[in-house]
Amino acid sequence: MTDQEQRRKTWGQLVARAWLDEGFKRRLLGEPAAVLKEAGLEVPEGVQINMLENTDRLIHLVLPAKPATGDLSEEQLAAADTFSVLPPVCDRICE
């Protein structure tokens, strides 16, 4: 299993635990960096985490950071696979 696959698995386990344990969910929402660190998901120095919860009536979409590779050409922009960075919840609104 690659590091990325392991991180995704760990994140999935955290989400499942939050769904089952209201106290854990409150802690994950309130102090995400500490909970992630305890689970082995290290937050880089100087990076802040803001954890939000989607509901049936409120969906948060995150605008990803611009790639460090510089400006995108019109061709690159037209060919961009933007759906690969959309959260699964976008299925509900991106039809």
Summary of the structure (lengths in Angstrom):
residues: 95
radius of gyration: 16.1
end to end distance: 33.0
largest distance: 47.9
contacts: 152
relative contact order: 0.09
helix: 52%
strand: 0%
